[in-house]
Amino acid sequence: MKKALFLLFSIVFLMNQSYAQKRGKEKIDSLFSVLKTAKEDTSKIKTLNALASGFQDNNPDTAIYFAKEELALATKLNYKIGIAKANIIMGNVLLRLGNYEKAMKNLNNALTLIDELLTSAATSNKSYILKGKATVYNSIGNVLSDQGKYPEALKNYFTSLQISQGIGDKQQITFANNDIGDVYLRTGNYPEALKYYLISLKLKEEIGDKRNLAASYHNIGMIYEEQGNYPEALKNYSAALKLNEEFGNKDWEIRNLKVIGDNYLEQGNYSEALKNFSASLKIADEVKSKEGMFYAYLGIGDVYNKQGNFTESLKNYFTGLKIIEEIGYKVLIAECCIAIGEDYIKLKNTTEASRYLDKGLLLAKESRSLPDIEDSYMRLATLDSLQGNFKQAFVNYKMFITYRDSAVNRKNAEKTMQIQMQYDFDKKESLAKAEQEKKDVIALKEVQKQKLLRNALIGGFAFLLILGVIIFVIMIQYREIRAIKKERNRISGELHDDIGADLNRITMVSQLLQKKTNKDRELQEQLVIISEAGKMVLGNIGEIIWTMNPQQDNLEGLVAHIRRFVSEYLELNRIEVGFAFPDDIPERPVSDKYRRNIFLAIKEAIYNITKYSKATRVQLSMNLEKRMAGIEIHDNGTGFSVKDKQNWGNGLRNMDQRMKDIGGNFRISSGKDQGTLINLNFPVR
């Protein structure tokens, strides 16, 4: 998994051209000097654009800042080229941060503006604008490729390539060919990947782009590495390293040394692996490359892990974790936490193993890294078995199997896409053959026409008969459902209108009598009891009405009710609450039985927190999958020991039983002064 992640980040880095590599720190310093005295005109917009470009690869926050400044000024001056350029940079930075939706929005904005400019631009300016259009299509391809949408990514890369060829922009042609090769590399089509990498390499030689030849050697090395041909991979990586050392390209020296170390590690040559990881770390430390330092520490940790020196591997993993948490890449934080958890398992430290594996699983789910989720569940199953909790081990192992099968399906889908893409390229050659086959099929159909017509009539009659029976059964069921819903509406309406109104009057009368009998303390106390009881019963009646109301039989209504109850109850008890629920809740039906059990389980958890935990903050998270949903409730309270179920109170047992009643499961983890984490997983039907 670590190898796959680094391959992904290497490809993403190849898609972006380093501003520091092209111009250097001195150029950025000079741009800052220009910005200090610049007037609010197009010159300042260009300076802001140059600064945003300079920081987009190594300081995303700064890049976004300057791009927003550029966008604001360009919008104020109605300078469309500046607006488009700002959107391009923001799109590229958001892509690097993994925010694909916003990245695509910015890039599409840029594309719309460029098309507007092309309709009115002078002929002399069209080549410059088309160059920007090719860049946008290339960036859109990067967004799609990162999401695994490879056919759509290829379509955009080829559009970029066609535009670049039309205007003779050889530099952009090399980028497009390189990115096309990246797609084929990701989908395992190594011959096609090598083909486009070699085209890119040849063009770089033609235009004298010796500096970027190193990237081509690196790409070719990745192909051999993926095929397991480590000697050839090392040969190409070493050639890339030599060129990068010649030009002083420290960022790529770090990456070359890292992958060389990985190759030696795969071959079991730990001394050479450690030597290259250490060299990578030294350079990364010199240039303050946090990402490079993280991968180096991770590699060093892997070497010690392979040698069974878990104390040293943990030391390096923790150093890497601290660095990557500063950057904020959740998927890499998850990967590091899982590695740490695995080491703690081997050291028999089950408490720390559980802590880091749970954290890794949570972050993996947030970043939707399916391989990491799969690894987390497998290691949690191992940990539960080590602790003798075989029931939970079986649950986690089943989750591992589910995600493993999902990974197999993804690989099969990638193979299917690869076949489809290859088919598109071979389509022209097969047209003549397909046309002849079509004529043969038509001739065969003509011979069998009468037979097919007879069979169609018989089949049509049978189909209509079956369809009529199905419609009849559906109509009966529909009438029954309508009758049930009508009865539920009637009962909930009577509860609300009759019993609810009477209880409300009792509460109001008792409160009024309290004011009039302020001298009789005993009577006042009794009236307070009546008033509070009325309020409590009103609340319970409200929950019953909500449960019985068929209009609430959906997941969206359940989530809204949970948010409202938790917010109001915790705020009343002066406990801070945070929600991490999906923005869009699908309109899935949820029966009244499911709604009631889920809500009451959450209600019980919130009551327990306010009554026992001494928590100051509660975090609720929700994860939605195709047929399952999960809600996590995490507080920062005092915690307690949950190892012995005999210590569970009725509340925890009720929550466990409620989840079992609806085919779900209940899991709780806690420790002294570590807070409590409750997991409720249930099917969504």
C-alpha positions in Angstrom: 0.0 0.0 0.0 2.9 2.4 0.9 4.4 1.7 -2.5 1.1 2.4 -4.3 0.7 5.6 -2.4 4.1 6.9 -3.3 3.6 5.9 -6.9 0.4 8.0 -6.9 2.1 11.0 -5.4 5.0 10.7 -7.8 2.6 10.7 -10.8 0.8 13.7 -9.3 4.1 15.5 -8.9 5.0 14.7 -12.5 1.8 16.4 -13.6 2.9 19.7 -12.0 5.9 21.7 -13.2 8.0 23.1 -10.3 8.1 26.9 -10.4 11.2 26.9 -8.1 12.9 24.6 -10.6 12.3 27.0 -13.5 12.9 30.3 -11.8 14.4 29.9 -8.4 14.0 31.6 -5.1 15.6 34.8 -6.4 12.7 35.3 -8.9 10.1 34.9 -6.1 12.0 37.5 -4.0 12.0 39.9 -6.9 8.2 39.4 -7.4 7.6 40.3 -3.8 9.6 43.5 -4.3 7.5 44.4 -7.4 4.2 43.7 -5.5 5.0 46.2 -2.7 4.9 49.2 -5.1 2.6 47.8 -7.8 -0.5 49.8 -8.8 -3.9 48.0 -9.1 -3.6 47.3 -12.8 -3.0 44.3 -15.0 0.7 44.3 -14.1 -0.2 43.6 -10.5 -2.5 40.8 -11.6 0.4 39.2 -13.5 2.7 39.5 -10.5 0.1 37.9 -8.3 -0.3 35.1 -10.8 3.4 34.5 -10.9 3.6 34.3 -7.1 0.6 32.0 -6.9 2.3 29.8 -9.6 5.5 29.8 -7.6 3.9 28.5 -4.5 1.4 26.0 -5.9 3.7 23.0 -5.6 5.2 23.5 -2.2 3.0 25.9 -0.3 -0.7 25.4 -1.2 -2.1 27.8 1.3 0.1 30.6 0.1 -0.7 29.8 -3.5 -4.5 29.9 -2.8 -4.0 33.3 -1.0 -2.3 35.0 -4.0 -4.7 33.3 -6.5 -7.7 34.7 -4.6 -6.0 38.2 -4.5 -5.5 37.9 -8.3 -9.1 36.8 -8.8 -10.5 39.7 -6.8 -8.4 42.3 -8.6 -9.0 40.7 -12.0 -12.8 40.6 -11.4 -12.7 44.3 -10.2 -11.0 45.3 -13.5 -13.0 42.8 -15.6 -9.7 41.3 -16.8 -10.9 37.9 -18.1 -7.5 36.5 -18.8 -6.5 37.2 -15.2 -9.7 35.6 -13.9 -9.1 32.5 -16.0 -5.5 32.2 -14.9 -6.5 32.5 -11.2 -9.1 29.8 -11.6 -6.5 27.5 -13.2 -4.1 27.9 -10.4 -6.8 27.4 -7.7 -8.0 24.3 -9.6 -4.5 22.8 -9.7 -3.9 23.6 -6.0 -7.3 22.1 -4.9 -6.5 19.0 -7.0 -3.2 18.6 -5.0 -5.2 18.9 -1.8 -7.7 16.3 -3.0 -10.7 18.6 -3.2 -11.8 17.4 -6.7 -15.3 19.0 -6.7 -14.0 22.5 -6.2 -11.0 21.9 -8.4 -13.3 20.9 -11.3 -15.5 23.9 -10.6 -12.5 26.3 -10.9 -11.2 24.6 -14.1 -14.6 24.7 -15.8 -14.9 28.4 -14.9 -11.5 29.0 -16.6 -12.6 27.0 -19.6 -15.8 29.0 -20.0 -13.9 32.3 -19.9 -11.3 31.0 -22.4 -14.0 30.1 -24.9 -15.5 33.5 -24.5 -12.1 35.1 -25.1 -11.5 33.0 -28.2 -14.7 34.3 -29.9 -13.6 37.9 -29.7 -9.8 37.6 -29.7 -7.6 38.9 -32.5 -5.9 36.2 -34.6 -2.5 37.1 -33.1 -3.7 36.4 -29.6 -5.6 33.2 -30.3 -2.4 31.0 -30.1 -1.7 32.3 -26.6 -5.3 31.7 -25.5 -5.4 28.2 -27.0 -2.2 27.4 -25.1 -4.1 28.2 -21.9 -7.1 26.1 -23.1 -4.7 23.1 -23.6 -3.4 23.6 -20.1 -6.9 23.6 -18.7 -7.9 20.3 -20.4 -4.7 18.8 -19.1 -5.6 19.9 -15.6 -9.1 18.5 -15.9 -7.6 15.2 -17.0 -5.5 15.2 -13.9 -8.6 15.7 -11.7 -10.4 12.8 -13.4 -7.3 10.6 -13.4 -6.9 11.1 -9.6 -10.5 9.9 -9.1 -9.9 6.8 -11.2 -12.0 8.1 -14.1 -9.5 7.0 -16.7 -11.5 7.0 -20.0 -12.7 10.6 -19.2 -9.2 11.6 -18.2 -7.8 10.2 -21.5 -10.4 12.1 -23.5 -9.3 15.4 -21.9 -5.5 14.6 -22.3 -6.0 13.9 -26.0 -8.0 17.1 -26.4 -5.1 19.0 -24.8 -2.7 17.1 -27.1 -4.7 18.0 -30.2 -4.9 21.7 -29.3 -1.1 21.7 -28.5 -0.3 20.0 -31.8 -2.4 22.6 -33.7 -0.5 25.5 -32.3 2.9 23.7 -32.3 3.4 24.0 -28.5 5.9 21.2 -28.1 6.3 21.7 -24.3 2.6 21.1 -23.7 2.7 18.2 -26.1 5.4 16.5 -23.9 3.1 17.1 -20.8 0.1 15.6 -22.6 2.0 12.5 -23.8 3.5 12.1 -20.3 0.0 12.2 -18.7 -1.4 9.8 -21.2 1.4 7.4 -20.2 0.5 7.9 -16.6 -3.0 6.7 -17.2 -1.8 3.6 -18.9 0.7 3.0 -16.1 -2.1 3.3 -13.5 -4.3 0.8 -15.4 -1.5 -1.7 -15.9 -1.2 -1.2 -19.7 2.6 -1.1 -19.6 3.3 -1.3 -23.4 1.0 1.8 -24.1 2.5 3.6 -21.1 6.0 3.0 -22.4 5.0 4.1 -25.9 3.8 7.6 -24.7 6.6 8.1 -22.3 9.1 7.5 -25.1 7.2 10.0 -27.3 7.5 12.5 -24.5 11.2 11.7 -24.0 12.0 12.2 -27.8 10.2 15.6 -27.8 12.2 16.7 -24.8 15.4 15.8 -26.6 14.2 17.8 -29.7 13.5 21.0 -27.7 16.6 20.6 -25.6 14.7 20.1 -22.3 17.5 18.2 -20.7 16.3 19.0 -17.2 13.0 17.2 -17.7 14.6 14.1 -19.3 15.1 13.0 -15.7 11.3 12.8 -15.2 11.0 10.5 -18.3 13.7 8.2 -16.9 11.8 8.2 -13.6 8.5 7.3 -15.4 10.2 4.4 -17.3 11.6 3.2 -14.0 8.1 3.1 -12.5 7.0 0.8 -15.4 9.8 -1.7 -14.7 9.1 -1.4 -10.9 5.4 -2.2 -11.4 6.4 -5.3 -13.4 8.8 -6.4 -10.7 11.9 -5.9 -12.9 13.9 -4.2 -10.2 17.4 -4.1 -12.0 15.9 -2.2 -14.9 13.9 0.0 -12.6 17.1 0.9 -10.6 19.0 1.6 -13.9 16.4 4.2 -15.0 16.0 5.7 -11.5 19.8 6.0 -11.2 19.9 7.8 -14.6 17.2 10.2 -13.4 19.1 10.8 -10.1 22.3 11.6 -12.0 20.5 14.3 -14.1 18.8 15.8 -11.1 22.1 16.0 -9.2 23.6 17.8 -12.3 20.9 20.4 -12.3 20.6 20.7 -8.5 17.0 19.6 -8.6 16.7 18.7 -4.9 13.0 17.8 -4.9 13.5 15.1 -7.5 16.8 13.9 -5.9 14.6 13.2 -2.8 12.1 11.2 -4.8 14.7 9.3 -6.8 16.6 8.3 -3.7 13.3 7.2 -2.1 12.2 4.9 -4.9 15.8 3.5 -5.2 15.5 2.7 -1.5 12.1 1.1 -2.1 13.6 -1.1 -4.8 16.4 -2.3 -2.6 13.9 -3.0 0.2 11.8 -5.1 -2.1 14.9 -7.2 -3.0 15.8 -7.6 0.7 19.0 -5.5 0.5 18.3 -3.6 3.7 21.7 -1.9 4.0 21.4 -0.2 0.5 17.8 0.6 1.2 18.7 2.3 4.5 21.6 4.1 2.8 19.3 5.7 0.1 16.4 6.5 2.5 19.0 8.3 4.8 20.4 10.2 1.8 16.8 11.2 0.8 16.1 12.4 4.4 19.3 14.5 4.5 18.4 16.4 1.3 14.8 16.8 2.4 15.9 18.2 5.7 18.2 20.7 3.9 15.5 22.0 1.6 12.8 21.7 4.3 10.6 19.4 2.2 8.1 18.0 4.7 6.7 15.5 2.2 10.1 14.3 1.4 11.0 13.9 5.0 7.8 12.0 5.7 8.5 9.4 3.0 12.1 9.1 4.1 11.2 8.4 7.7 8.5 6.0 6.5 11.0 4.1 4.4 13.6 3.9 7.3 10.8 2.6 9.5 10.0 0.0 6.9 13.6 -1.2 6.9 13.7 -1.6 10.7 10.2 -3.3 10.5 11.5 -5.9 8.0 14.5 -6.5 10.3 12.1 -7.0 13.3 13.5 -4.0 15.2 10.0 -2.6 16.1 11.3 -0.1 18.6 13.4 1.7 15.9 10.6 1.4 13.3 8.1 3.0 15.7 10.6 5.8 16.4 10.8 6.6 12.7 7.0 6.1 12.1 6.2 8.5 14.9 8.6 11.1 13.5 7.0 10.7 10.0 3.5 10.9 11.6 4.3 14.2 13.3 5.5 15.7 10.0 2.5 14.5 7.9 0.0 15.7 10.5 1.5 19.2 10.0 0.8 18.9 6.2 -2.7 17.5 6.8 -2.8 14.7 4.2 -5.4 12.4 5.8 -4.7 9.4 3.6 -1.0 9.4 4.6 -1.8 10.0 8.2 -4.1 7.0 8.1 -1.3 4.9 6.4 1.2 5.9 9.1 -1.2 5.2 12.0 -1.9 1.7 10.6 1.8 1.0 10.4 2.2 2.1 14.0 -0.7 0.0 15.1 0.8 -3.1 13.4 4.1 -2.6 15.2 2.2 -2.3 18.6 0.5 -5.6 17.8 3.8 -7.2 17.4 5.0 -5.7 20.6 1.8 -7.0 22.4 0.8 -3.4 23.4 -2.9 -3.9 22.6 -4.0 -0.5 24.1 -1.8 1.5 21.8 -2.4 -0.8 18.9 -6.2 -0.3 19.3 -5.8 3.5 19.6 -3.8 3.9 16.4 -5.7 1.4 14.3 -9.0 3.1 15.3 -7.5 6.4 14.3 -6.2 5.0 11.0 -9.6 3.5 10.2 -11.4 6.8 10.9 -9.1 8.8 8.7 -9.1 6.2 6.0 -12.9 6.4 5.9 -12.8 10.2 5.8 -10.4 10.1 2.9 -12.2 7.2 1.3 -9.0 5.2 1.0 -10.4 1.7 0.5 -7.1 -0.2 0.7 -6.3 1.5 4.0 -9.8 0.7 5.3 -9.2 -2.9 4.3 -5.8 -3.0 6.1 -7.3 -1.4 9.2 -10.1 -4.0 9.5 -7.6 -6.9 9.0 -5.3 -5.6 11.7 -8.2 -4.9 14.1 -9.4 -8.5 13.6 -5.8 -9.7 14.5 -5.8 -7.4 17.6 -9.3 -8.6 18.7 -8.1 -12.3 18.4 -5.0 -11.5 20.4 -7.2 -10.1 23.2 -9.5 -13.1 23.1 -12.4 -11.0 21.7 -13.2 -13.6 18.9 -16.7 -12.3 18.2 -15.5 -8.8 17.4 -12.6 -10.3 15.5 -15.1 -12.1 13.3 -17.0 -8.9 12.7 -13.8 -7.0 11.7 -12.7 -9.9 9.5 -16.0 -9.8 7.7 -15.5 -6.1 7.1 -12.0 -6.8 5.8 -13.5 -9.4 3.3 -16.0 -6.9 2.2 -13.4 -4.2 1.3 -11.0 -6.8 -0.1 -13.7 -8.0 -2.5 -14.4 -4.3 -3.3 -10.7 -3.9 -4.2 -10.9 -7.0 -6.5 -13.9 -5.4 -8.2 -11.9 -2.2 -8.6 -9.1 -4.0 -10.2 -11.5 -5.8 -12.5 -13.0 -2.5 -13.4 -9.6 -1.1 -14.3 -8.9 -4.1 -16.5 -12.3 -3.5 -18.2 -11.4 0.1 -18.8 -8.0 -0.9 -20.1 -9.7 -3.3 -22.6 -12.2 -0.5 -23.5 -9.5 2.0 -24.2 -7.5 -0.5 -26.3 -10.6 -1.2 -28.2 -11.1 2.5 -29.0 -7.6 2.6 -30.6 -8.2 -0.6 -32.6 -11.7 0.5 -33.7 -10.7 1.8 -37.1 -9.0 -1.4 -38.1 -11.9 -3.5 -37.1 -14.7 -1.5 -38.8 -14.5 -3.4 -42.1 -14.6 -6.8 -40.4 -17.5 -5.6 -38.2 -19.4 -4.5 -41.3 -19.1 -7.9 -42.9 -20.2 -9.6 -39.7 -23.2 -7.3 -39.6 -24.2 -8.4 -43.2 -23.9 -12.1 -42.2 -26.1 -11.5 -39.1 -28.7 -9.8 -41.3 -28.8 -12.7 -43.7 -29.1 -15.2 -40.8 -31.9 -13.2 -39.3 -33.8 -13.2 -42.6 -33.7 -17.0 -42.8 -35.0 -17.3 -39.2 -37.5 -14.5 -39.5 -40.7 -16.7 -39.4 -39.4 -18.8 -36.5 -38.5 -15.7 -34.5 -41.9 -14.1 -35.2 -43.8 -17.1 -34.0 -41.6 -17.3 -30.8 -42.1 -13.6 -30.2 -45.9 -13.9 -30.3 -45.9 -16.8 -27.8 -43.4 -15.0 -25.6 -45.3 -11.7 -25.8 -48.5 -13.4 -24.7 -46.8 -15.1 -21.8 -45.1 -11.8 -20.8 -48.4 -9.9 -20.8 -50.0 -12.6 -18.7 -47.2 -12.5 -16.1 -47.2 -8.7 -16.2 -50.9 -8.7 -15.4 -50.4 -11.0 -12.4 -47.6 -8.9 -11.1 -49.6 -5.6 -11.5 -52.5 -7.2 -9.7 -50.3 -8.3 -6.7 -48.7 -4.9 -6.6 -52.1 -3.1 -6.5 -53.2 -5.3 -3.5 -50.0 -4.6 -1.6 -50.2 -0.9 -2.4 -53.8 -0.7 -1.0 -52.7 -2.5 2.1 -49.7 -0.1 2.6 -52.0 2.9 2.0 -54.4 1.6 4.6 -51.5 1.1 7.2 -50.2 4.6 6.5 -53.6 6.1 6.8 -54.1 4.4 10.2 -50.7 5.6 11.4 -51.6 9.1 10.4 -54.9 8.9 12.2 -53.2 7.6 15.4 -50.4 10.2 15.4 -52.9 12.9 14.7 -55.1 11.9 17.6 -52.1 11.7 19.9 -51.1 15.2 18.9 -54.5 16.8 18.9 -56.2 15.1 21.8 -53.7 13.6 24.3 -51.0 16.2 23.5 -53.4 19.1 23.9 -54.7 17.7 27.3 -51.2 17.2 28.6 -50.3 20.7 27.6 -53.4 22.0 29.4 -52.4 20.1 32.6 -48.9 21.5 32.4 -50.2 25.1 31.9 -52.8 24.7 34.7 -50.1 23.4 37.2 -47.8 26.3 36.4 -50.7 28.8 36.9 -51.6 27.2 40.2 -47.9 27.5 41.3 -48.1 31.2 41.0 -51.4 31.4 43.0 -50.2 29.2 45.8 -46.8 30.6 46.5 -47.4 30.4 50.3 -48.2 26.7 50.3 -44.7 25.1 49.7 -45.9 21.5 49.8 -48.6 22.1 47.3 -46.1 24.0 45.1 -43.7 21.1 45.1 -46.5 18.7 44.1 -47.5 21.1 41.3 -43.9 21.2 40.1 -43.8 17.4 39.9 -47.1 17.4 37.9 -45.7 20.1 35.6 -42.4 18.3 35.0 -44.2 15.0 34.5 -46.4 16.6 31.9 -43.4 18.0 30.0 -41.7 14.6 30.1 -44.8 12.8 28.8 -45.2 15.5 26.1 -41.7 14.8 25.0 -42.3 11.1 24.9 -45.6 11.6 23.0 -43.6 13.8 20.5 -41.2 10.9 19.9 -44.1 8.5 19.4 -45.7 10.8 17.0 -42.5 11.2 15.1 -42.0 7.4 15.0 -45.5 6.7 13.7 -45.6 9.5 11.1 -45.1 7.7 7.8 -43.9 10.9 6.2 -40.7 10.5 8.4 -40.0 7.0 7.1 -36.7 8.1 5.4 -33.1 8.4 6.2 -33.0 12.2 5.7 -35.8 12.7 8.3 -34.0 10.4 10.8 -30.7 12.3 10.5 -32.4 15.6 10.9 -34.3 14.4 14.0 -31.0 13.1 15.5 -29.2 16.4 14.8 -32.0 18.4 16.4 -32.3 16.2 19.5 -28.5 16.0 20.1 -27.9 19.7 19.6 -30.7 20.8 21.9 -30.0 18.2 24.6 -26.2 18.8 24.8 -26.5 22.6 24.5 -29.0 22.4 27.5 -26.3 20.5 29.4 -23.6 23.0 28.3 -21.6 20.4 26.3 -20.1 21.4 23.0 -21.2 19.3 20.0 -19.8 18.8 16.5 -21.2 17.0 13.5 -19.4 15.4 10.6 -22.4 14.2 8.6 -22.6 14.0 4.8 -23.9 17.1 3.1 -26.3 15.1 0.9 -28.4 12.4 2.6 -29.9 10.1 0.0 -33.7 9.6 0.0 -33.6 6.0 1.3 -36.7 4.5 3.0 -36.2 3.6 6.7 -39.0 1.8 8.6 -40.5 3.0 11.9 -38.9 0.1 13.7 -35.5 1.0 12.4 -36.0 4.7 13.1 -37.1 4.1 16.7 -34.3 1.6 17.5 -31.5 3.8 16.0 -32.8 7.0 17.7 -33.3 5.4 21.1 -29.8 3.9 20.9 -28.3 7.4 20.2 -30.6 8.9 22.8 -29.3 6.4 25.4 -25.7 7.2 24.4 -26.2 11.0 24.8 -28.0 10.5 28.2 -25.0 8.4 29.4 -22.5 11.0 28.3 -24.3 13.8 30.2 -24.8 11.7 33.3 -21.5 9.9 33.7 -18.7 11.1 31.4 -18.0 14.6 32.6 -17.3 15.4 28.9 -17.0 18.9 27.5 -17.2 18.0 23.9 -19.0 15.3 21.8 -18.4 14.6 18.1 -20.9 12.8 16.0 -19.8 11.3 12.6 -21.8 9.5 10.0 -20.6 7.2 7.2 -22.9 6.1 4.4 -22.2 3.1 2.1 -24.4 1.4 -0.4 -26.4 -0.7 2.0 -24.9 0.2 5.4 -24.7 3.3 7.5 -22.6 4.0 10.5 -22.8 6.6 13.3 -19.8 7.2 15.6 -20.3 9.1 18.9 -17.0 10.2 20.5 -16.7 12.1 23.7 -13.7 13.5 25.6 -14.9 12.4 29.0 -13.3 10.3 31.7 -13.9 7.0 30.0 -14.3 3.6 31.7 -13.3 -0.1 31.3 -15.4 -2.0 28.8 -13.5 -5.2 28.7 -15.9 -7.1 31.0 -19.5 -7.0 29.7 -20.7 -7.9 33.2 -19.8 -4.3 34.1 -22.2 -3.0 31.4 -25.3 -1.2 32.7 -28.8 -1.7 31.3 -28.2 1.3 29.0 -25.3 -0.3 27.1 -27.0 -3.7 26.9 -30.2 -2.0 25.5 -28.1 -0.2 22.8 -26.4 -3.5 21.9 -29.8 -5.3 21.7 -31.4 -2.5 19.7 -28.7 -2.8 17.0 -29.1 -6.6 17.0 -32.9 -6.2 16.5 -32.4 -4.4 13.2 -29.5 -6.5 11.9 -26.8 -4.0 12.9 -24.0 -4.1 15.4 -22.8 -2.1 18.4 -19.2 -1.4 19.4 -17.8 0.6 22.2 -14.2 1.4 23.1 -13.1 3.4 26.1 -10.3 3.7 28.6 -9.6 5.8 31.7 -9.1 9.5 30.8 -9.3 8.5 27.1 -13.0 9.3 26.4 -15.4 6.9 24.9 -16.1 5.9 21.2 -19.4 4.3 20.3 -19.9 2.8 16.8 -23.5 2.0 15.6 -23.6 0.2 12.3 -26.9 -0.7 10.7 -28.3 -1.6 7.3 -30.2 0.9 5.3 -33.1 -0.7 3.4 
